[in-house]
Amino acid sequence: MGDLTLIVMPGEDFNSTFSLSTITEHPLAEFRVENMTYYLEYQVAETLMEFITPILSFGGIIGNIITIIILVKSSLRKSTTCWYMTVMAILDIVTLLFQLIWLFIRPKIHPKHFSGWICGIIFGVFFFAIHYNVFLLVAMTIERYIAVRFPIRAQKLLNKRRTVIIISGLGFLSLLVNAHHLATRMCARHPDTSEVICVADVGNETFTNLVWPWIDATLYCFVPLFFLIVFNILIVRQLRRASRRQREMVIRKSGGRFASNQAQVTLMLLLVSVSFVFLVTPIALIILIERYAWDRTTAHDKATHHLLRRLAGALMFTNHSLNFVLYCLSGRRFRTATKALFCCRKINGGRIEMTTIASKNIVSAKSNRSSTNIEGPDSISDEDAVSLPCEFRNEPL
C-alpha cells in the first residue's frame, strides 16, 4: 500500500507522510509495525497538548472576552483603533475555540459522523479567522502611522465610515482566500493513532500540499511581518521627530500630551508586533521546511516532527491568547478601564458605583480637552477619562 499524505490543523502534523506498510524486521526474526506513538517525543507532545493547550485556550478566551467588554462598554469605543481591536479579539476567540474543538472533541467523533464538508467548514473558518486577524493588525498599524505622520489630514482620512469599509473589505478578502477549503478537504483515519483527520481531497493534492502552504505562510506571516516592521519603524521615527519639535514649542503642555498619547498607542502596537514576530514565525517556517527540506522516513523522525509542530502550534496560539495582557502592559488607559470594570458594584437604589485610583483625575482630564489638542484622530491616550456606564466617586482605593 502506498503513502497517505495527511493534512491536519496547525496544532497537529501538517502534510506528514506516513507509510501504512512500513515494517521493520526484529533481530529475533519477529516483525512489528513502526509507530511514532511509542517514542518519548510523541508522548511529550501529547502531554503538552493535554495540559498547556487548554490553559492557553481558556485563558485566551477569557482575556479576549474581557477585552471586548472593556472596548465596547467604556469610552474607548469612540476610537476607530479600538474597532480593529474589538474585531481582532472576536477572531482570537474563534481561533481558540476551533483549536479546542479540533484537539479535544474531534478525536471522540466516530468516523461515520465526520464527513468532508465538516473538514471544509473547520478549515475554512479557522484559516479565515487567523488571516483576517493579521490583516486587521496590519491595517491598524498603517492607520496609526497616518495618524502620527499626518495628524491634521488624518481627521478626514481616518473617519468611522472608512474604518467600517476597511474592516468589511478585509473580511471579504479573507473569505475569498479561504473559500477553497470547502472543496479541497476530505476526512480519513490517522495511520498511527486511528483518529479522524482531514486530508487533501482526491485531485487537489498538489494545490493543498504544495501551493497552499506557501499562500498560507505568505498571508499569515511573511507579508504581514514585512508591513509591521516597516510601519512600526516609520512610526517610531516620526514620533522621535515630533518629540524634538515639541521640545521647542511654546505650548509645552499640549505638546507633552501629544507625545504621551501617541507613545502609548505606539508601545501597544510595538508589543503586539514583536509578539507576533516571535510567536508566529516558527509555525510558518516549519510548515515550509517540512515540505522541502525534511524527509521524515522513520517513526522517530515523525515523532520528533510531531513534537516540534506541537511546540510551534503552542507558540502560535499564545499569540492569539496574549493580547489582553499586552494591552494592559502598554496602555494605562486600558488598565484604568480594566480596573473600572472590576470595581463596579451596586449601591442603594440600584445605581452602580465605581471606585478607582484614576477617578481623582477625571475632572482634570476633562478640563484638558478644552486646551489646544494636536493629537491624531481617536487616539487611545492615557490622559483621557475612561468611563464605563457607572457613577464615579472621587475617593482613592
Buried (B, 14 or more C-beta within 10 A) or exposed (E): EEEBBBBBBBBBBBBBBBBEEBEEEEEEEEEEEBBBBEBEBBBBBBEBBEEBBBEBBEBBBBBBBBBBBBBEBBBBEEBBBBBBBBBBBBBBBBBBBBBBBBBBEBEEBEEEEBEBEBBBBBBBBBBBBBBBBBBBBBBBBBBBBBBBBBBEEBEEEBBEEEBEEBBEEBBEBBEEBBEBBBEBBBBBBBBBBEBBBBBBBEEBBEBBBEEBBEBBBEBBBBBBBEBBBEBBEBBBEBBEEBBEEBEEBEEEEBBBBBBBBBBBBBBBBBBBBBBBBEBBBBBBBBBBEBBEEEEBEBBBBBBBBBBBBBBBBBBBBBBBBBBBBBBBEBBBBBBBBBBBBEBBEEEEEEEEBBBBEBBEBBEEBEEBEEEEBBBBBBBBBBBBBBBBEBEBEEEEE
